[in-house]
Amino acid sequence: MSYRFHWILIGCLTAASVVAQPQPAENRVNYAAEAGWYAAGDDLMPFWLRTNQQGTVPLKGSLITTRLNVSQAYRQRTDSSSRFDWGFGFNGVVNVQLKPANEPLRYYLPNAFLKARYGKVELFAGNRADVVGMVDTLLSSGSVAWSGNTLPIPKIQLHTPDYISLGFLKNILAFRVGYAHGWFINSYVKSSYLHQKYAYFRLGKPHWRVRAYAGLNHQVQWGGRADYLKDTPLAVNGQLPATFRDYLSVVTGRYPEALQTDRFTDFDGTNRIGNHIGSIDLALEWRGNRMNWQLYHQHLYEDASGLALRNVPDGLTGLRLLNQTKEPTSWLQIRRLVLEWLTTLNQSGPTFDPAAQYQGGDNYYNHSQYREGWTYQGLSLGTPFIFPYTDLSAYAAGLGGPYFPNNRVSAWYIALDGVVLGGPSLVFKASVSRNRGTFNRPYPEPLQQLSALAVIRWPLNRRQTTQLILSFAIDQGDLLPVTAGSNFGLRYTW
């Protein structure tokens, strides 16, 4: 593909945000275009400026970005409408790297999917940004097992997007379930797969003020082959088990039928097939006339010890406040507020004992067979507070460790979304963390880290279809490089 075509494509996407005309409100197809500039001090992007951006904002370098979104929503349901409907989503991102210039152009497709609905069940195929687990999906720091920190993994998923009430129980109990198969594309382990499923339940009728939630999600990376696995006790000739029989073991989480076969070594026979991770979630919601409160907790697990709660209190605990007052009552109206606390210090104890029923030493996100651990294309799939060694400061990286050298973390996080004087909207995020390395390789002293982000979206017309976006972020501490950065952009929707 020639550089001339690259610049023509960027120009067309940028022009779309300027010349496109508004469409009728009833049009099911929605469009958005954005052009912007990211500037990073010392060519390193601050943590909250790049985190949870579906992997489209790189760690290094200043850049110009152009984005185009096209989506078709489902029709609004009526008693006479068809039970079948379909839609799609497309989100293309083109980044022009200014500094460093070794990779001047990068392309991303965070969203490229088709979806179909029949009744309350949906099937979709492709890349689609999603968050699994009970959190505030707009402002959360990220679920412990599956956040929005990487490019979405291509998958096919059958699920119920909304809770379905059980009429025979007088709608007191409702459920939401999902099942997916995905592919780790362009991975360091070739031809590896994703297995994903979840089930959640809601106690309380739809109109009740107080409702309780509980559920579980389960993700597994499995299969694949890699040269670094050859001539090791971790795989058979570099190939990890990937038959249908192995898939059944992955789905159920049971041990294989033998300790060692011609498909796998005793590593899989004693540790289960695949790299497993998930969370057990609980939440309590109270809905008032003006305020909606939700308290939630995600309990992280990677093996039987986590499922047996031997690693309590590890996980994410959060409180979400949703302000449903329509008219502003002060110069700053907070529409949404999130407070979260993450701890991963316990890990079922410091020692891994292969002979014990609950083995301990969970060593979150790291894995012997999948040497880059719980990542996709180099980025953490779970909470962004546990990140690869490539993100660390020179001092922290010099302390050594595995691919995730710091998975014993305690972090506090606050985020708010508000409106200033009834006009510009403001998003603020800040986190403070203490980082201790791993049990096998602890840091000499806990490393402190402060990261913050402020975003202002300024509407340029009465319908707010055109917005000016200004962002500023900083990193201060010992864990990440000390840096600051900003983003200036223009977004148009129609």
C-alpha positions as CSV (number, residue, x, y, z in Angstrom):
1,M,0.0,0.0,0.0
2,S,1.6,3.3,-1.1
3,Y,2.1,6.3,1.1
4,R,0.0,8.4,-1.3
5,F,-2.9,6.1,-0.5
6,H,-2.2,6.4,3.2
7,W,-2.5,10.2,3.1
8,I,-5.6,10.1,0.8
9,L,-7.3,7.8,3.3
10,I,-6.4,10.1,6.2
11,G,-7.7,13.1,4.3
12,C,-11.0,11.5,3.5
13,L,-11.6,10.4,7.1
14,T,-10.7,13.9,8.4
15,A,-12.9,15.6,5.8
16,A,-15.8,13.5,6.8
17,S,-16.0,15.2,10.1
18,V,-16.3,18.6,8.4
19,V,-18.5,18.2,5.3
20,A,-21.0,15.5,6.4
21,Q,-24.6,16.7,6.9
22,P,-26.9,15.7,9.8
23,Q,-29.3,12.8,9.0
24,P,-32.8,12.4,10.3
25,A,-33.0,11.3,13.9
26,E,-34.9,8.2,13.1
27,N,-32.0,6.9,10.9
28,R,-30.7,3.6,12.4
29,V,-27.2,4.2,11.0
30,N,-25.0,6.4,13.1
31,Y,-21.7,8.0,12.1
32,A,-18.9,9.7,14.0
33,A,-15.6,11.1,12.8
34,E,-12.7,12.4,14.8
35,A,-9.3,13.9,14.1
36,G,-6.8,14.7,16.8
37,W,-3.2,15.1,18.0
38,Y,-1.5,13.4,20.9
39,A,1.6,15.0,22.3
40,A,3.7,13.1,24.8
41,G,6.6,14.3,26.9
42,D,9.8,12.4,26.3
43,D,7.8,10.5,23.7
44,L,6.1,8.4,26.4
45,M,2.3,8.5,26.6
46,P,0.9,8.9,30.2
47,F,-1.0,6.0,31.7
48,W,-4.6,7.2,31.7
49,L,-4.2,8.8,28.2
50,R,-3.6,5.4,26.7
51,T,-5.3,3.0,29.1
52,N,-8.7,1.4,28.2
53,Q,-8.5,2.8,24.7
54,Q,-8.8,-0.7,23.0
55,G,-5.1,-0.6,22.3
56,T,-5.3,2.3,19.8
57,V,-3.1,4.8,21.7
58,P,0.5,3.6,21.9
59,L,2.9,3.8,24.8
60,K,5.6,5.6,22.9
61,G,5.5,8.6,20.6
62,S,3.5,11.7,19.6
63,L,1.0,11.2,16.8
64,I,-1.9,12.4,14.7
65,T,-5.0,10.2,14.8
66,T,-8.0,10.0,12.6
67,R,-11.1,7.8,13.5
68,L,-14.3,6.9,11.8
69,N,-17.2,5.1,13.4
70,V,-20.2,3.7,11.6
71,S,-22.9,1.6,13.3
72,Q,-26.4,0.3,12.7
73,A,-28.5,-0.1,15.8
74,Y,-31.5,-2.4,16.3
75,R,-34.9,-1.0,15.7
76,Q,-36.9,0.0,18.8
77,R,-39.1,-2.9,19.8
78,T,-42.8,-2.7,19.6
79,D,-45.5,-5.3,20.1
80,S,-46.0,-5.6,16.3
81,S,-42.3,-5.6,15.3
82,S,-40.4,-8.6,14.1
83,R,-38.5,-10.6,16.7
84,F,-35.6,-10.7,14.2
85,D,-33.3,-7.7,13.6
86,W,-29.7,-7.1,12.7
87,G,-27.0,-4.5,12.9
88,F,-23.3,-3.9,12.5
89,G,-20.4,-1.8,13.9
90,F,-17.2,-0.4,12.3
91,N,-14.5,1.7,14.0
92,G,-11.4,2.4,12.0
93,V,-8.3,4.2,13.4
94,V,-5.3,5.5,11.5
95,N,-2.4,6.8,13.5
96,V,0.4,8.8,12.0
97,Q,3.4,8.5,14.3
98,L,5.4,11.8,14.6
99,K,8.0,10.7,17.2
100,P,9.6,8.2,17.1
101,A,9.2,7.8,13.3
102,N,10.3,4.1,12.9
103,E,6.6,3.1,12.4
104,P,5.0,6.2,10.9
105,L,1.6,4.6,10.1
106,R,-0.5,2.1,12.1
107,Y,-4.1,0.9,11.5
108,Y,-6.5,-0.5,14.0
109,L,-10.0,-2.0,13.8
110,P,-11.4,-1.9,17.4
111,N,-14.9,-2.6,16.1
112,A,-15.7,-4.6,13.0
113,F,-18.7,-6.9,13.6
114,L,-22.1,-8.1,12.5
115,K,-24.8,-8.8,15.0
116,A,-28.3,-10.4,14.8
117,R,-31.0,-10.5,17.4
118,Y,-33.9,-12.9,17.7
119,G,-36.1,-12.0,20.6
120,K,-33.8,-11.4,23.6
121,V,-30.9,-13.5,22.2
122,E,-28.0,-12.0,20.2
123,L,-25.3,-13.6,18.0
124,F,-22.4,-11.5,16.9
125,A,-19.2,-12.2,15.0
126,G,-16.0,-10.0,14.7
127,N,-14.2,-7.5,16.8
128,R,-16.3,-5.7,19.4
129,A,-15.2,-3.7,22.4
130,D,-16.7,-5.1,25.5
131,V,-16.2,-5.4,29.3
132,V,-17.0,-8.5,31.2
133,G,-17.8,-8.3,34.9
134,M,-19.9,-6.1,37.2
135,V,-18.4,-2.6,37.0
136,D,-19.4,0.8,35.8
137,T,-18.6,0.2,32.1
138,L,-18.0,4.0,31.4
139,L,-15.7,5.1,34.1
140,S,-14.3,1.9,35.8
141,S,-10.5,1.4,35.9
142,G,-11.1,-2.0,34.3
143,S,-12.4,-5.4,35.2
144,V,-9.9,-7.7,36.8
145,A,-10.3,-10.4,34.1
146,W,-11.5,-8.6,30.9
147,S,-11.3,-4.9,30.4
148,G,-11.1,-2.5,27.4
149,N,-7.3,-2.2,27.5
150,T,-6.5,-4.1,24.3
151,L,-7.8,-4.5,20.8
152,P,-10.9,-6.7,21.0
153,I,-10.2,-10.3,20.2
154,P,-12.1,-11.6,17.1
155,K,-14.8,-14.0,18.3
156,I,-18.2,-15.5,17.8
157,Q,-20.5,-15.0,20.7
158,L,-24.0,-16.1,21.6
159,H,-25.5,-14.2,24.6
160,T,-28.4,-12.3,26.1
161,P,-27.3,-8.7,26.2
162,D,-29.9,-7.8,28.8
163,Y,-31.3,-9.6,31.8
164,I,-34.2,-11.9,31.1
165,S,-36.8,-12.2,33.9
166,L,-38.3,-15.6,34.8
167,G,-42.0,-15.2,34.6
168,F,-42.8,-18.4,36.5
169,L,-40.9,-16.8,39.4
170,K,-43.0,-13.6,39.1
171,N,-40.0,-11.8,37.6
172,I,-38.1,-11.8,40.9
173,L,-35.2,-13.6,39.4
174,A,-33.5,-12.7,36.0
175,F,-30.5,-14.0,34.2
176,R,-27.9,-13.0,31.6
177,V,-25.5,-15.5,30.0
178,G,-22.9,-15.6,27.2
179,Y,-20.7,-18.1,25.4
180,A,-17.9,-17.3,23.0
181,H,-15.1,-18.8,20.9
182,G,-12.3,-16.5,19.8
183,W,-8.9,-16.4,18.1
184,F,-5.6,-14.7,19.3
185,I,-4.7,-13.1,15.9
186,N,-1.0,-12.2,15.2
187,S,0.0,-13.6,18.6
188,Y,3.4,-14.8,19.7
189,V,1.8,-18.2,20.1
190,K,0.5,-19.2,16.7
191,S,-3.1,-20.5,16.3
192,S,-4.1,-20.1,20.0
193,Y,-7.8,-19.8,20.9
194,L,-10.0,-18.0,23.4
195,H,-12.8,-19.7,25.4
196,Q,-15.1,-17.3,27.2
197,K,-18.4,-17.7,29.1
198,Y,-20.3,-16.0,31.8
199,A,-23.6,-16.3,33.8
200,Y,-25.1,-13.6,36.0
201,F,-28.3,-13.4,38.0
202,R,-30.4,-10.5,39.3
203,L,-32.6,-10.8,42.4
204,G,-35.4,-8.3,42.4
205,K,-38.2,-7.3,40.0
206,P,-37.3,-4.7,37.4
207,H,-39.2,-1.9,39.3
208,W,-37.8,-2.7,42.7
209,R,-35.6,0.0,44.3
210,V,-33.1,-2.5,45.7
211,R,-31.7,-5.3,43.6
212,A,-28.9,-7.8,44.1
213,Y,-26.6,-9.4,41.5
214,A,-24.2,-12.3,41.4
215,G,-22.4,-14.2,38.7
216,L,-19.2,-15.6,37.4
217,N,-17.1,-15.3,34.2
218,H,-14.4,-17.6,32.9
219,Q,-11.8,-17.0,30.2
220,V,-9.1,-19.4,28.9
221,Q,-6.3,-19.0,26.4
222,W,-5.6,-22.5,25.0
223,G,-4.0,-24.4,22.1
224,G,-1.3,-22.9,19.8
225,R,2.3,-23.6,19.0
226,A,5.6,-21.7,19.4
227,D,9.2,-22.4,18.7
228,Y,10.3,-21.4,22.2
229,L,8.2,-24.4,23.5
230,K,10.2,-26.9,21.6
231,D,12.5,-29.2,23.5
232,T,10.8,-28.1,26.8
233,P,8.7,-30.1,29.3
234,L,5.9,-27.6,28.6
235,A,4.7,-28.9,25.2
236,V,5.0,-31.8,22.7
237,N,7.3,-30.6,20.0
238,G,6.2,-27.0,20.6
239,Q,2.5,-27.8,20.1
240,L,0.0,-27.2,22.9
241,P,-3.1,-29.5,23.2
242,A,-5.9,-28.3,20.8
243,T,-8.2,-31.3,20.0
244,F,-12.0,-31.3,20.7
245,R,-11.3,-33.5,23.7
246,D,-8.9,-30.9,25.0
247,Y,-11.6,-28.2,24.4
248,L,-14.0,-30.0,26.6
249,S,-11.4,-30.0,29.4
250,V,-10.9,-26.2,28.8
251,V,-14.7,-25.6,29.0
252,T,-15.2,-27.6,32.2
253,G,-11.9,-26.8,33.9
254,R,-11.3,-30.4,34.7
255,Y,-8.0,-32.1,34.7
256,P,-7.1,-34.2,31.6
257,E,-7.8,-37.9,31.5
258,A,-4.0,-38.7,32.0
259,L,-1.0,-37.0,33.3
260,Q,0.8,-37.3,30.0
261,T,-0.1,-38.3,26.4
262,D,1.1,-37.8,22.9
263,R,-0.8,-34.5,22.9
264,F,0.5,-32.9,26.1
265,T,3.1,-33.3,28.8
266,D,2.6,-33.7,32.6
267,F,2.6,-29.9,32.9
268,D,-1.0,-29.9,31.5
269,G,-1.7,-33.2,33.2
270,T,-1.1,-31.6,36.7
271,N,-2.2,-28.0,36.0
272,R,-5.2,-28.2,33.7
273,I,-5.1,-27.3,30.0
274,G,-4.8,-23.6,29.1
275,N,-4.3,-20.3,30.9
276,H,-7.5,-19.8,33.0
277,I,-8.7,-16.5,34.5
278,G,-12.0,-15.1,35.7
279,S,-13.9,-13.4,38.5
280,I,-16.8,-14.1,40.9
281,D,-18.9,-11.0,41.0
282,L,-21.3,-9.6,43.5
283,A,-23.3,-6.3,43.4
284,L,-26.0,-4.4,45.3
285,E,-28.0,-1.6,43.6
286,W,-30.2,1.0,45.1
287,R,-32.3,3.2,42.8
288,G,-33.7,6.5,44.3
289,N,-35.6,9.2,42.6
290,R,-32.5,11.2,41.8
291,M,-29.6,9.0,42.7
292,N,-28.6,5.5,41.7
293,W,-26.0,3.7,43.8
294,Q,-24.2,0.5,43.1
295,L,-21.7,-1.4,45.2
296,Y,-19.8,-4.1,43.4
297,H,-17.0,-6.6,44.0
298,Q,-15.0,-8.7,41.5
299,H,-13.1,-11.6,43.2
300,L,-10.2,-12.6,41.0
301,Y,-9.3,-16.3,40.4
302,E,-6.8,-18.2,38.3
303,D,-7.1,-21.7,39.7
304,A,-8.9,-23.8,42.3
305,S,-7.5,-21.8,45.2
306,G,-9.1,-18.6,43.9
307,L,-12.4,-20.4,43.3
308,A,-12.2,-21.7,46.9
309,L,-11.7,-18.1,48.1
310,R,-8.2,-18.8,49.5
311,N,-7.0,-15.5,48.0
312,V,-9.6,-13.2,49.7
313,P,-9.7,-10.2,49.5
314,D,-8.0,-10.1,46.1
315,G,-10.0,-8.3,43.5
316,L,-11.7,-5.1,42.6
317,T,-14.3,-3.3,44.9
318,G,-16.2,-0.3,43.6
319,L,-18.9,2.2,44.4
320,R,-20.8,3.9,41.6
321,L,-23.1,7.0,42.0
322,L,-25.3,7.9,39.1
323,N,-27.0,11.3,39.3
324,Q,-30.3,11.3,37.4
325,T,-31.2,14.9,38.0
326,K,-31.8,16.5,34.6
327,E,-31.4,20.2,35.5
328,P,-28.1,21.4,36.8
329,T,-28.1,22.5,40.5
330,S,-24.6,24.1,40.7
331,W,-21.8,25.2,38.4
332,L,-20.5,21.6,38.3
333,Q,-23.1,18.9,38.1
334,I,-21.5,15.5,38.7
335,R,-23.4,13.0,36.6
336,R,-21.4,9.9,37.4
337,L,-18.9,9.1,40.2
338,V,-16.8,6.0,40.6
339,L,-14.6,5.0,43.5
340,E,-12.6,1.7,43.3
341,W,-10.1,-0.2,45.4
342,L,-7.9,-3.0,43.8
343,T,-5.8,-5.4,45.8
344,T,-3.9,-8.4,44.5
345,L,-1.5,-8.9,47.5
346,N,-2.8,-12.3,48.8
347,Q,-2.5,-14.6,45.8
348,S,-3.4,-17.6,48.0
349,G,-0.1,-17.3,49.8
350,P,3.5,-16.9,48.7
351,T,4.3,-20.6,48.0
352,F,3.3,-22.8,45.0
353,D,2.9,-26.3,46.3
354,P,2.1,-28.8,43.4
355,A,1.2,-31.5,45.9
356,A,-1.4,-29.4,47.8
357,Q,-5.1,-29.3,47.0
358,Y,-4.9,-25.5,46.8
359,Q,-1.5,-24.8,45.5
360,G,-1.0,-21.1,46.3
361,G,1.5,-18.7,44.6
362,D,-1.1,-17.7,42.0
363,N,1.3,-15.2,40.3
364,Y,-1.5,-13.3,38.5
365,Y,-1.4,-12.9,34.7
366,N,2.0,-14.8,34.4
367,H,2.0,-18.3,32.8
368,S,4.8,-20.8,32.0
369,Q,3.5,-21.9,28.6
370,Y,2.1,-18.6,27.5
371,R,5.2,-16.6,28.3
372,E,3.6,-13.2,27.7
373,G,0.8,-14.2,30.1
374,W,-2.7,-12.7,30.1
375,T,-2.1,-10.3,27.2
376,Y,-3.2,-9.7,23.6
377,Q,-0.7,-8.1,21.3
378,G,1.4,-7.0,24.2
379,L,-1.2,-5.4,26.4
380,S,-2.9,-6.6,29.5
381,L,-6.4,-8.1,29.0
382,G,-7.4,-7.6,32.6
383,T,-7.0,-4.7,35.0
384,P,-4.5,-2.1,33.6
385,F,-2.9,-1.8,37.0
386,I,-1.0,-5.0,36.3
387,F,1.0,-4.3,33.2
388,P,3.9,-5.8,31.3
389,Y,7.6,-5.0,32.0
390,T,7.6,-2.9,28.8
391,D,5.6,-0.2,30.5
392,L,7.9,0.2,33.5
393,S,10.4,2.9,34.3
394,A,14.0,2.2,33.8
395,Y,14.5,1.7,37.5
396,A,11.5,-0.7,37.9
397,A,12.5,-2.6,34.8
398,G,16.0,-3.0,36.1
399,L,14.7,-4.9,39.1
400,G,13.8,-7.8,36.8
401,G,11.1,-10.3,36.9
402,P,8.7,-12.2,34.6
403,Y,6.6,-10.7,31.8
404,F,4.3,-9.2,34.5
405,P,7.0,-8.3,37.1
406,N,4.5,-6.4,39.3
407,N,1.3,-8.3,40.1
408,R,1.1,-7.5,43.9
409,V,-0.7,-4.2,43.8
410,S,-2.9,-2.1,46.0
411,A,-4.5,0.8,44.2
412,W,-7.1,3.5,44.8
413,Y,-9.0,5.0,41.9
414,I,-11.5,7.9,41.5
415,A,-13.3,9.0,38.3
416,L,-16.1,11.4,37.7
417,D,-18.1,12.7,34.7
418,G,-19.7,16.1,35.1
419,V,-21.1,19.2,33.3
420,V,-19.6,22.6,33.9
421,L,-22.1,25.5,33.8
422,G,-24.6,23.4,31.8
423,G,-22.2,23.4,28.8
424,P,-18.8,21.6,28.6
425,S,-18.5,18.1,30.0
426,L,-15.6,17.1,32.2
427,V,-14.1,13.7,32.9
428,F,-11.5,13.3,35.6
429,K,-9.6,10.2,36.6
430,A,-6.8,9.7,39.1
431,S,-5.1,6.6,40.7
432,V,-2.6,6.1,43.5
433,S,-1.0,2.7,43.9
434,R,1.7,0.8,46.0
435,N,3.5,-1.9,44.0
436,R,5.4,-4.7,45.5
437,G,6.6,-6.8,42.5
438,T,5.9,-10.6,42.8
439,F,6.3,-13.1,45.6
440,N,9.2,-14.7,43.8
441,R,10.9,-11.4,43.1
442,P,9.6,-8.7,45.5
443,Y,10.7,-5.1,45.1
444,P,13.2,-3.9,47.8
445,E,10.6,-1.2,48.8
446,P,7.0,-0.7,47.6
447,L,7.0,1.6,44.6
448,Q,4.5,4.5,44.7
449,Q,2.7,5.7,41.6
450,L,0.3,8.6,40.9
451,S,-1.5,9.0,37.5
452,A,-4.2,11.5,36.6
453,L,-6.2,12.6,33.6
454,A,-8.6,15.5,32.8
455,V,-10.7,15.7,29.7
456,I,-12.9,18.5,28.6
457,R,-15.4,18.1,25.8
458,W,-16.7,21.5,24.5
459,P,-19.8,21.5,22.3
460,L,-19.4,23.9,19.4
461,N,-23.1,23.9,18.4
462,R,-26.5,23.7,20.1
463,R,-27.2,20.1,19.1
464,Q,-23.7,19.1,20.4
465,T,-22.9,17.2,17.2
466,T,-19.5,18.9,17.0
467,Q,-17.2,18.7,20.0
468,L,-13.8,20.1,20.8
469,I,-11.8,17.6,23.0
470,L,-8.9,18.7,25.2
471,S,-7.1,16.2,27.5
472,F,-4.1,16.4,29.8
473,A,-2.5,13.6,31.8
474,I,0.5,13.1,34.1
475,D,2.5,10.2,35.6
476,Q,4.5,10.7,38.8
477,G,6.2,8.0,40.7
478,D,8.8,5.2,40.6
479,L,6.9,2.5,38.8
480,L,6.2,4.3,35.5
481,P,8.3,6.9,33.6
482,V,7.6,10.4,34.8
483,T,5.9,12.1,31.9
484,A,3.0,14.3,30.8
485,G,0.9,14.4,27.7
486,S,-2.1,16.0,26.0
487,N,-4.7,15.3,23.4
488,F,-6.4,17.9,21.1
489,G,-9.2,16.7,18.9
490,L,-12.4,17.5,17.0
491,R,-15.3,15.1,16.9
492,Y,-18.4,15.2,14.8
493,T,-21.4,12.9,15.0
494,W,-24.4,12.5,12.7
